[in-house]
Amino acid sequence: MRLENLLLSVCGAASLALVLGSAAIIPTGAVAHEDDLHCAAVIASVAEAGFADEVAVECESGQAVLTSYTYPDHDLMTGIVGTNEQIPVPANAYAAPIPLQPVLGTTPQTRDAALGVAVNGVPIYDYTGGGEMSIADLSDHQAQNDTLLTQQLDVCGGHAGRGDDYHYHVKPVCMIAQMKNAGDDAIIGWAYDGFPIYGDNNPDGTPIAAAVLDDCNGQPDGTFGYRYHTSTDAPYIVQCLMGGVANMEQLPSVAPLTPAVGGRGMEPGRPPRGGVDGLTFTQDASGLRSMDYSYEGEAYYMRYTPSQTPNCYTYETRTVTNGGDIATGEYCR
């Protein structure tokens, strides 16, 4: 069932016509459409993609909140060379808020954290890994901080960040391959200003002409007022928000794990100079998750299993960051 059909079943023909029947572009400062219709669109995007069992969507207080563990059911970490020696751990009910009445602004907003969420519940960051971009940075390719060019991303377009949280920095190709409704007209995610994210082409399948996308990798949309896209060249995905956000500081983020018995947490990983070799990530039915790799001929690893305490994990690591020493401990979300 396509988005239009699911909206029709939820909202009825009259309401649907208000949303989909006009190709008019909504101007700056205008509200995209009614709360219930936008809520239905968010729910439809998750359900049609086949992720309704992994992502809960609840509309309340002017927002559609997508709740997930940010831990997708596809390959993770494998293929990374420029590792930061962080391993993905499920988040504890990550709640992603999508405004139901998005309002297009005039000034881009940046953030050194997620700018949106994919329909499988995984956060979406901009393409860089060097801190928050300035407005001036948006129009110039930040090659030295490009997570794709510096081989910091796995084969699926993501990695684990400082919070040991898995997230995407470019087009989520493995998620898209899993989507039941994969195609140019499928919404692959939502930005935290309320506007949808599509793939490389326009929803009607036509290519996006050169220089059409703005600095945030978006363009006007006849249904939602505005939309973002992925792209083969930088910035690859949404890199800033063109819609209004009441408080950027209150948008969700995943904090690093903390020791179960107090004290200092694990030292943040540092990318080994020149990168690592043969990084693979494996997991089994017992809950053991292991990231193994080599550096300058030496074997290193990060491993954990769920402990007896909810949302806590028993770790054993041997990392370049820690000089090759074996470390153990229990850490919690």
Backbone hydrogen bonds, N-H to C=O, Kabsch-Sander energy under -0.5 kcal/mol:
donor,donor_aa,acceptor,acceptor_aa,energy
6,L,2,R,-2.3
7,L,3,L,-2.6
8,L,4,E,-1.9
9,S,5,N,-2.0
10,V,6,L,-1.8
11,C,7,L,-3.5
12,G,7,L,-0.5
12,G,8,L,-1.9
16,L,12,G,-2.2
17,A,13,A,-2.2
18,L,14,A,-1.1
19,V,15,S,-1.0
19,V,16,L,-0.6
20,L,16,L,-3.1
21,G,17,A,-1.7
26,I,221,D,-0.6
29,G,104,L,-2.0
30,A,27,P,-2.1
32,A,102,P,-1.4
38,H,34,E,-2.2
39,C,35,D,-2.7
40,A,36,D,-2.1
41,A,37,L,-1.9
42,V,38,H,-2.1
43,I,39,C,-2.6
44,A,40,A,-2.6
45,S,41,A,-2.1
46,V,42,V,-1.6
47,A,43,I,-2.6
48,E,44,A,-3.1
49,A,45,S,-0.9
50,G,46,V,-0.8
50,G,47,A,-0.9
51,F,46,V,-2.2
54,E,51,F,-1.1
55,V,51,F,-2.1
56,A,67,T,-2.2
58,E,65,V,-1.8
60,E,58,E,-0.6
60,E,63,Q,-2.6
63,Q,60,E,-1.8
64,A,98,I,-2.7
65,V,58,E,-2.9
65,V,63,Q,-0.6
66,L,64,A,-0.6
66,L,96,A,-2.6
67,T,56,A,-2.7
67,T,65,V,-0.6
68,S,94,Y,-2.0
74,H,72,P,-1.0
78,T,76,L,-1.3
79,G,279,L,-1.7
80,I,77,M,-1.8
81,V,151,Q,-2.2
82,G,151,Q,-2.8
83,T,81,V,-1.7
89,V,164,D,-2.9
91,A,69,Y,-2.6
93,A,91,A,-1.1
94,Y,68,S,-2.6
96,A,66,L,-3.0
96,A,94,Y,-0.6
98,I,64,A,-2.2
100,L,62,G,-2.5
104,L,30,A,-0.8
105,G,242,M,-2.7
109,Q,241,L,-1.8
113,A,111,R,-1.1
115,L,124,I,-3.2
116,G,124,I,-1.2
117,V,190,W,-2.7
118,A,122,V,-3.1
119,V,188,I,-2.0
121,G,118,A,-2.2
124,I,116,G,-2.8
125,Y,168,Y,-3.1
129,G,145,N,-1.5
138,L,134,S,-0.9
138,L,135,I,-0.8
139,S,136,A,-0.8
140,D,137,D,-1.4
143,A,141,H,-1.6
145,N,142,Q,-1.4
146,D,143,A,-1.1
147,T,127,Y,-2.5
147,T,145,N,-0.7
150,T,146,D,-2.3
151,Q,148,L,-1.4
152,Q,147,T,-2.5
153,L,147,T,-0.7
154,D,158,G,-2.9
155,V,78,T,-1.7
157,G,154,D,-1.6
159,H,167,H,-1.9
161,G,165,D,-2.1
164,D,161,G,-2.4
167,H,159,H,-2.2
168,Y,123,P,-2.4
169,H,157,G,-2.4
170,V,157,G,-1.2
173,V,171,K,-1.9
176,I,172,P,-2.3
177,A,173,V,-1.9
178,Q,174,C,-1.0
178,Q,175,M,-0.8
179,M,175,M,-1.0
179,M,176,I,-0.6
180,K,49,A,-1.8
182,A,179,M,-1.2
186,A,183,G,-1.7
188,I,197,I,-2.6
189,G,197,I,-1.1
190,W,117,V,-2.8
191,A,195,F,-2.9
192,Y,115,L,-2.9
194,G,191,A,-2.2
197,I,189,G,-2.6
198,Y,228,Y,-2.7
202,N,206,T,-2.7
205,G,202,N,-2.5
209,A,207,P,-0.6
212,V,209,A,-1.5
214,D,218,G,-2.6
217,N,214,D,-2.1
219,Q,227,R,-2.5
221,D,225,G,-0.7
225,G,221,D,-1.5
227,R,219,Q,-2.5
228,Y,196,P,-2.8
229,H,217,N,-2.3
230,T,198,Y,-0.8
230,T,199,G,-0.6
231,S,236,Y,-2.0
236,Y,233,D,-2.2
237,I,235,P,-1.9
239,Q,216,C,-0.7
241,L,109,Q,-2.7
242,M,240,C,-0.5
244,G,103,V,-2.7
250,Q,247,N,-1.3
251,L,248,M,-1.3
255,A,253,S,-0.6
258,T,332,C,-2.4
260,A,330,E,-2.5
262,G,259,P,-1.1
275,G,272,P,-2.3
276,V,81,V,-2.4
277,D,294,S,-2.8
280,T,292,D,-2.3
282,T,290,S,-2.7
284,D,288,L,-1.6
287,G,284,D,-1.8
289,R,304,Y,-2.5
290,S,282,T,-2.8
291,M,302,M,-2.8
292,D,280,T,-2.4
292,D,290,S,-0.5
293,Y,300,Y,-2.2
294,S,277,D,-2.3
295,Y,298,E,-2.4
298,E,295,Y,-1.9
300,Y,293,Y,-3.1
301,Y,318,R,-2.1
302,M,291,M,-1.8
303,R,316,E,-2.2
304,Y,289,R,-2.0
305,T,314,T,-1.6
307,S,312,C,-2.2
312,C,309,T,-1.7
313,Y,331,Y,-2.9
314,T,305,T,-3.0
315,Y,313,Y,-0.6
315,Y,329,G,-3.6
316,E,303,R,-2.3
317,T,327,A,-2.6
318,R,301,Y,-3.1
319,T,325,D,-0.6
323,G,320,V,-1.9
324,G,319,T,-2.8
325,D,322,N,-1.4
327,A,317,T,-2.6
329,G,315,Y,-1.5
331,Y,313,Y,-2.6
332,C,258,T,-3.1
333,R,311,N,-2.7
